[in-house]
Amino acid sequence: MNTLFPIFLKLNNQLCTVVGGGQIAARKISGLLECQAVVRVIASAAIPALHQLHQEQKIELHERAYQPGDIQDSVLVVAATNDDKLNTRIAQECAQERILCNIVDTPDLCSFYYGSVYTCGDLKIAISTNGAAPAFGKKIQAELAERYPETLLPYMRYLQHMRAIVKEKIASPAQRQKILETIVHDTEFFARAQGPEFQDAVDALDYAKELETWLEIH
């Protein structure tokens, strides 16, 4: 049974420390930067891509051996080194400081895991197999990308606008929920919303009138 607690963590402007300077570390750093984190990197040696990020002032790079205290003030830490003793030390220090920690390929030392993630605009879906079948998680990720392509972005904007107008115009929480559920369960509208005409018009629609139309249907 998967007992992991699923959360989406706000990392914008929060310090995250990555120990390691290879390709795996670079992938973890890229993901953190996408979340607008402030990234500190500690690495005895760093690949050129990390030097480039440092030159572009996108990361803080310390090209030296890890030292106790390097994780201070971090919200989370990722260790991507091939030194088992160092990884264990980092995990222990994170536990003492109550800092979220991921030790790459060593689940027993982790306080959180990475899952397979599909992102499309504001839509972000994370998949966990509890470490049992990562390949299956990636398969699901690919299927999600096929099922929910980027043509859904205008549809997502439509739902965002509709949620705002429903909250403004409808007092009853139960009625709000029913209206929004009516919209998302309308398969004909879902298909039409992915067409080019809808995509061009979505930001110019009168959403008060859209609400009236859905109320008639409802």
C-alpha positions, 0 to 999 in steps of 0.5 A, spaced: 500 500 500 502 506 498 502 511 504 506 517 501 502 523 503 501 527 496 502 535 496 504 540 491 510 544 494 511 552 493 518 553 492 518 560 489 524 564 492 525 558 497 532 556 498 534 549 495 540 545 496 543 540 491 549 536 492 553 533 486 555 536 479 553 531 474 548 530 469 543 527 475 544 533 479 543 537 473 536 534 471 534 535 479 536 543 478 532 544 472 526 541 475 527 546 481 528 552 477 522 551 473 519 551 480 522 558 481 526 556 487 533 559 489 538 553 488 545 552 491 549 547 488 555 544 492 559 540 488 567 537 488 566 538 480 561 541 476 559 539 468 559 545 463 551 546 464 552 548 471 557 553 470 553 556 464 547 556 469 552 560 474 554 564 469 547 566 467 546 567 475 541 562 475 544 558 481 549 559 486 555 554 485 560 552 490 565 548 487 568 544 493 567 538 497 561 538 501 561 541 508 557 540 514 552 546 515 551 547 507 544 545 507 543 551 512 536 555 511 534 550 505 527 548 504 529 541 501 535 538 499 537 533 494 544 529 494 546 526 487 553 524 489 556 517 488 559 517 495 555 513 499 558 515 506 557 522 504 549 521 502 548 518 509 551 524 512 547 529 508 541 525 510 542 525 517 544 532 517 537 533 514 533 529 519 537 533 525 535 540 521 528 537 519 529 539 512 526 535 506 531 530 503 532 526 497 538 521 496 538 519 489 537 512 488 537 511 496 530 511 498 531 508 505 535 515 506 529 519 503 524 523 506 521 525 499 521 521 493 520 524 485 514 522 481 513 522 474 510 528 472 506 531 467 505 538 466 500 542 461 500 550 463 496 550 470 495 542 470 500 538 473 499 531 475 504 527 479 504 519 479 507 515 484 508 507 484 511 507 491 518 505 488 515 499 485 515 500 478 517 507 476 517 505 468 510 504 469 509 511 472 513 513 466 508 510 461 502 513 465 505 520 464 506 518 456 499 516 456 497 523 460 500 527 455 497 524 449 490 524 453 491 532 455 495 535 450 497 543 450 490 544 446 487 544 452 490 550 455 484 555 452 479 550 455 483 551 462 483 558 461 475 558 460 474 553 466 478 559 470 474 564 468 468 560 469 470 559 476 471 566 478 464 568 475 460 562 478 464 564 485 461 572 484 454 570 482 452 564 485 451 564 493 450 557 494 456 552 494 452 546 492 450 550 486 457 552 484 459 545 485 454 543 480 455 548 475 462 547 474 461 539 474 456 540 469 461 544 465 467 539 466 463 533 464 460 535 458 464 531 453 461 535 447 463 542 450 470 538 451 471 536 444 469 543 441 473 547 446 480 544 443 478 547 436 481 553 433 475 557 433 474 556 441 482 557 442 481 564 439 475 566 442 476 564 449 479 570 452 474 575 449 468 571 451 462 574 456 463 570 462 456 572 465 453 570 458 456 563 459 454 562 466 447 564 463 447 559 458 450 553 463 444 555 468 439 553 462 443 547 461 443 545 468 
